[in-house]
Amino acid sequence: MHATELRAMTFEELHRMTDGFSEKQLLGTGGYGRVYKGVLDNGEVIAVKKLYNQPELVEAGFKNELLNLMRAQHQNIIRLVGYCYEIRDKVVEYQGRFVVADEQEIALCLEYMQGGTLEELLSDELISWEARYRIIKGICQGLKHLHTGSKDPIYHLDLKPANILLDKDLIPKIGDFGLSRLLGSMGTFVTK
């Protein structure tokens, strides 16, 4: 992905495309934020991952996930569509005085996966063994790409059925890179 393909979006745009981050657009919640269904001006449906306003957690998790998604382009890894990173001044009361504080609005915009998560699909006995095999193979191919697809491998560190998303054809895509680590210059550590 080239920087020109990655779209920087304003918080106002995200607010509009998710109907004000309404509950009816809510797809799910996670450790870093809530995910909403949104519609771009061109009609493309996307998932908007709005991160919680916890600066110490959010900023590191956001930057980590953004950079790793930009690097890890593969058919079995969720596609990054855009992002929002805005900091605004907000007047708040603190210890009986009014102060100006930073308010962060941070979000990742990802391709929308109509098939839900692998976690939701696991108990579905109607899924054929052939489809299950294709899902397993796709996950393995995505992991292989993360580990060997570039000079510096990416280790997901939170791979679980809830973080495997499925498109309408049940093609798996690895998502939620908030905890992932980029290893390369960091080296490898062995413990006994």
N, C-alpha and C positions, 0 to 999 in steps of 0.2 A: 504494500500500500504506500502510495506517495502522499506526502503532506497535503498536496492539492486535492486529493481524493477524500481526505478526512475532514469532515465539516465541523467547524466550531459553531455551536448554537447558543443563542441567548436563553436565559432563564425564562423570559417572556414567551419565546417560541415553544419551549418545552411545556410551559404552563398551558398554553393554548392547545397544543396537540394532544395533551392528556386530559382535557376538560378540567383543568385546575387541579391536577393530581387527584382526581375523584376516586372514591372507593370502587365505583363500577369499572374503572380502568385498571384497578390494582390486579397484578398478576401474581405477586408473591412478596414475601419479606425475607431478609437474610441478615447476617451479622453486620454488614456494612450499610444496608439501606433497604429501600422498597423499590420494587420493579413495577412499572406501569406500561400499559399498552398505549402507544401513540401513533398518530398518522401524520406523515410529512405532507407538505403542500402538493407533492407529485402523486399522492395516494399510497405511497409505500407505507406499510405497517411496520413499526419498529417497537423494540422494548427499551424503555427509558429507566435506567437504574439510577435513582436519585439517592445519593448517599446521605446518611445521617449527619447532622451538624455537630460533629465531634472532631475538631481540628486535628488533634494529635493522632487519631486513628484514621480519619478520612483522607487527609492529605497524602500520607504515606501509601495507604491502600489504593487510592485513586491513581496516583502517579505510577505505582507498580503495575496495576492492572492495565492502565492505558498504554504504557510502554511495552508490556509483554504482548498485548493484543495487536499492537502495531507491528511487532516483530514476527508474530506467530501466525502467518497466513497459510491456511490449509483448509481443505474441504471438510475436515472433521474438527475444526476449531471455530467457535462463534466469531462472526464477522463484526468488526467495529465499524459503525456508520458515522459516528461523530461523538462530540463531548461538549460539556458546558463547565466552565470554571470561572465563576464570577465572585468577587468579593465586594460587598457594599457596606457603607457606613449605616449604622442603625443606632438610634438613641434609645438607651435602656436605663432602667433604674437599678443602681447597684449600691448597696449599703446606705440607702437613704439619699443618694445623690444621682443625678442624671449624668451618664457618661456616653461617649460614642464608642461603640464596639463594632468589630468586623462581623459581618454575617456572610457566611460562605454558602454558595449555591453550586453544588458539584454534582455532575451526572455523567454517566456513560450511555451512549445510544448504540444499541446493538440490533442485529437482525432479529426479527420476531420469529419464534419457533412455534408453529401451530400444533405440533405434536406433543407439547408439554415436556415433562421430564421423564427420565428413565425410571425414577422412583415411582411415579404415578403409573407407569406401564408394567412394572415387574409382576404384579399379581394378575394381569390380564391373560387368562388362559387361551384367548382367541388368537393371540399372536403366534404365528407359525415358528417352528424351529429354524427354518430358513431365515426368517426376518430377525430372529434372536441372534443367529450367527452373524448376519450382516452388521447388526448393531455392535456386537463384540469386536468384530474385525475393524469397524470404523473407529471405535474407541482406541484400539491398539495402534492403528495407523496415526491417529491424532497424537497419542503419547509418544510414539516413535519420532514424529516430527518435532515435538517440543524438546525431546532429549537429544536428537541428533541433527535437526534441520538447520542449525546454524553453528557458528564458531562457539558461542556461549549457550550451553543448554539451559532450558527453563524447566524447573521442577514444580509441578502444580501444588503439591502438599495438602490439598483438600479435595482430592478426587473421590466422589461418592455419587450414587445414583441421582441425587437432587441436583448435582452440577453437570449432569449429562443432559443436554437438551436435544429434542428430536424435531425434525421438520415434518412437513405433511407426508413425506414418503418414508418416514422413520429413519432418516439418515441422522446419525448421532453427531453432535457437536459439543466439544468440551467447553465449558464456560466457567465463570466465577474465578478469576485469577487473583483475587485480593490477597491471598496468602502465598502466592507462588514466589519462587526465588530464582533469580538469575545467577547461575553459577558459572564461573569462568575464571575471572581474575580473583575470585574469592578462594578458589581451590577446593579441595576435598578434605573432609575431616573424618578420621576413623576413630571410633571409641572402642574400648575393651570392656 
